[in-house]
Each structure stands twice: as structure tokens, then as C-alpha cells.
Amino acid sequence: MRTVAQIPHRAMRIIVQEWNEKYHLQFVWGPLEQTYRLPVEGSGGLEAVKAFGQRLIPEVEQVFLKMKEARATALESSDSPQNDPA
């Protein structure tokens, strides 16, 4: 996998990678990650993929917030005495 671009953002790392005839648009926020894949052919090129990534940011941020809540809930549930097999 080859990194071909990064998109600046104040809170996330946004990386565009190219591999196996696809662009991988990766959003990383702390321990959470989202990846979107687009075919290289027909994508409109790297600049179009970067613009697509910029347009995705508001939705990606909302999904990260939901992922953070789900992760916190799951971690709390695993600490609950009800789930203790003993």
C-alpha cells in the first residue's frame, strides 16, 4: 500500500493510499478508524478523491461519535459484575 496524499484536518488523520487498483481513503481518530475504497479507474483521479474525502468529513465525524459511544458502552458492559462468569 502506497500513501499518495494526506488531507489536513484539525482532529483526524486523513490519508489517501493506493493499493490493488483502489484508492483507500482512511480516517483515523484516536483508536477508531474508517476506510472508504474507490476504484482508481473511473474515480476522476487523486484530486477528485481528495475532494470526495473533504465532502465526507461531516458524516465521518458523526459516525466517529457513534463509534465512540458504542465502544464506551461495550467497555462498561464488560466491567459489569453481571457478565462475570464466576
Secondary structure, DSSP 8 states (H G I E B T S, - for coil): -EEEEEE--SS-EEEEEEETTEEEEEEEETTEEEEEEEESTTS--HHHHHHHHHHHHHHHHHHHHHHHHHHHHHHHHHTSGGG---
